[in-house]
Amino acid sequence: MNYRTLGRTGLKISEIGLGTWAFGNNVYGGVSEADGIQTIRDGFEMGINLFDTAPQYGTDEQDGVAEIVLGKALKGIRDKVLISSKFGRNPTIQGGASIFTKDRIIASVEESLNRLQTDRIDVLFLHSPFSPDEIQDDVWEGAAQVVQQGKVRFIGHSISMFHQTADMARAWAKEGKIDVVQVVLSLMNREAQGLIDELSEYPIGVFARECLANGFLAGVFNENTTFKEGTLNARYSRAEIIERVRQVEAFKFLLRNDVTNMPQAALRWVLDQKGISTVLSGGKNSFEVKGAVSASDAAPFTKAELTKAREVLAKDFEAA
């Protein structure tokens, strides 16, 4: 495992971090608590020192299930790792609706600390605001309070609805309100690259998420794959599934002696992009996490390989 500096925070983080969404609910098929704990512990043994979670990673009946699993898994090693969590969305509060206020950040931090069984959160993200209108002015007073109290070390912005909210990240970085952003970035989604370049001026730490394009870049889906109702990929039409599967096939030129499968290639590509601090793996088990970690050890792609990848994305793979 290799390590990088998280922007102006100075924190040293593993190139591969572990996202815990899968341990909180059935969005990726469900993982038992025992298996989640084992996966987290194995990830730590592989060199992962960054674990990302959220109150939203729970169920309609219970917030922060993933935080609870993570807290149990990190017993005895908390001081050797970094935890990032979020606030602003809870499945038990207004169905996960956005609440970005002073009172909510203060309460959310206390709730997360209890679930995580820790006294601090290393990075706390605003969890995917959809527009500037959702942000109450007093939220920054609350953010300053939890940082001053030592309960949170750094504030970040987990970006969703990119074209509606990227300007928020630009302004907050310039004003010193945030030190880290979390963005979607993969071979199949590169819309955040311009923003990442701009934020390097400050510099802002960057978490890259959804780097396997919700599993498509794992290379395990085919044109006839169907997705269970209620899972993330159930949103795609048959034509969209076919298009994405064909695109993944075209990316297989990236495979070589030290990059032997598509998940490894996809994560290596993200690590090779300018400004990336860490890549979040959504591995559900130790085998998947081990595969993600192997991307850190692979040699960077060449300039020619990176150029060809851009050309593949520009092609039309629409189903006939």
GIVENNOR-V158039 format. One record per pair of residues at least 24 apart in sequence whose C-alpha atoms are under 8 Angstrom apart, sorted by the first residue. I is the first residue (numbers start at 0). J is the second residue. Records with the same first field share a line. If there is no record, write none. Layout:
I=J + J
This chain:
0=45 + 46 + 47 + 292 + 293 + 295 + 296
1=295 + 296
3=276 + 277
4=204 + 276
5=179 + 203 + 204 + 205 + 276
6=178 + 179 + 202 + 203 + 204 + 205 + 276
7=178 + 201 + 202 + 203 + 204
8=153 + 178 + 204
12=48 + 49 + 81 + 276 + 277
13=46 + 47 + 48 + 49 + 277
14=47 + 270 + 276 + 277 + 278 + 295
15=47 + 49 + 277 + 278 + 279 + 280 + 291 + 292 + 295
16=47 + 48 + 49 + 50 + 51 + 277 + 278 + 279 + 280
17=42 + 47 + 49 + 50 + 51 + 279 + 280 + 281 + 282 + 288
18=50 + 51 + 52 + 279 + 280 + 281 + 282
19=50 + 51 + 52 + 56 + 65 + 69 + 281
20=52 + 53 + 56 + 65 + 281
21=56 + 65 + 281 + 282 + 283
22=56 + 64 + 65 + 68 + 283
23=56 + 57 + 58 + 63 + 64 + 65 + 66 + 68
24=56 + 57 + 58 + 64 + 65
25=230
26=229 + 230 + 231
27=230 + 231
28=230
30=283
32=68
34=284
35=68 + 283 + 284
36=68 + 69 + 71 + 72
37=72 + 285
38=283 + 284 + 285 + 288
39=69 + 72 + 73 + 285
40=72 + 73
41=285
42=285 + 288 + 289
45=289 + 292
48=79 + 80 + 81
49=80 + 81 + 82 + 83
50=80 + 81 + 82 + 83
51=82 + 83 + 84 + 279
52=82 + 83 + 84 + 85
53=83 + 84 + 85 + 86 + 111
54=84 + 85 + 86 + 88 + 89 + 90 + 107 + 111
55=88 + 89 + 90 + 95
56=90
57=90
58=90 + 91
59=90 + 91 + 94
60=90 + 91
61=90 + 91
62=89 + 90 + 91
63=89 + 111 + 114
66=111 + 114 + 115
67=114 + 115
68=115
69=115
70=114 + 115 + 116 + 117
71=115 + 116
77=117
81=120 + 121
82=120 + 121 + 122
83=120 + 121 + 122 + 123 + 124
84=111 + 120 + 122 + 123 + 124
85=123 + 124 + 125 + 126
86=123 + 124 + 125 + 126
87=125 + 126 + 128
88=126
97=128 + 133
98=133 + 134
99=125 + 133 + 134 + 135 + 138
100=134 + 135 + 136 + 137 + 138 + 141
101=135 + 137 + 138 + 139 + 140 + 141 + 142
102=138 + 141
104=138 + 141 + 142
105=141 + 142 + 144 + 145
108=145 + 150
118=150
119=149 + 150 + 151 + 152
120=150 + 151 + 152
121=151 + 152 + 153
122=151 + 152 + 153 + 154 + 155 + 179
123=151 + 152 + 153 + 154 + 155
124=154 + 155 + 156 + 157 + 180
125=154 + 155 + 156 + 157
126=156 + 157 + 158
127=156 + 157 + 158 + 159 + 160
128=158 + 159 + 160 + 164
129=159 + 160 + 163 + 164
130=163 + 164
131=164 + 167
139=176
153=177 + 178 + 179
154=178 + 179
155=179 + 180 + 181
156=180 + 181
157=181 + 182
158=182 + 183
161=190 + 191
165=194
169=194 + 197 + 198
172=198 + 201 + 203
173=201
178=202 + 203 + 204
179=203 + 204 + 205 + 206
180=204 + 205 + 206
181=205 + 206 + 207 + 208
182=206 + 207 + 208
183=207 + 208 + 209 + 210
184=208 + 209 + 210 + 269
185=209 + 210 + 211 + 212 + 265 + 266 + 268 + 269
186=210 + 212 + 265 + 268 + 269 + 308 + 312
187=212 + 312
188=212
195=273 + 274 + 275
196=273 + 274
199=274
204=274 + 275 + 276
205=274 + 275 + 276 + 277
206=275 + 276 + 277 + 278 + 279
207=269 + 275 + 276 + 277 + 278 + 279
208=278 + 279 + 280
209=279 + 280 + 281
210=265 + 266 + 269 + 278 + 279 + 280
211=262 + 265 + 266
215=243 + 244 + 247
216=247 + 261 + 262 + 265
217=261 + 262
218=244 + 247 + 248 + 261 + 262
220=244
238=317 + 318
239=317 + 318
241=317 + 318
242=316 + 317 + 318
243=316
245=316
246=311 + 312 + 316
249=311
250=308 + 311
253=304
257=297 + 298
258=294 + 297
262=290 + 291
263=290 + 291 + 293 + 294
264=294
266=291 + 294
267=294 + 295 + 297 + 299 + 300
268=299 + 300 + 305
270=295
271=299 + 300
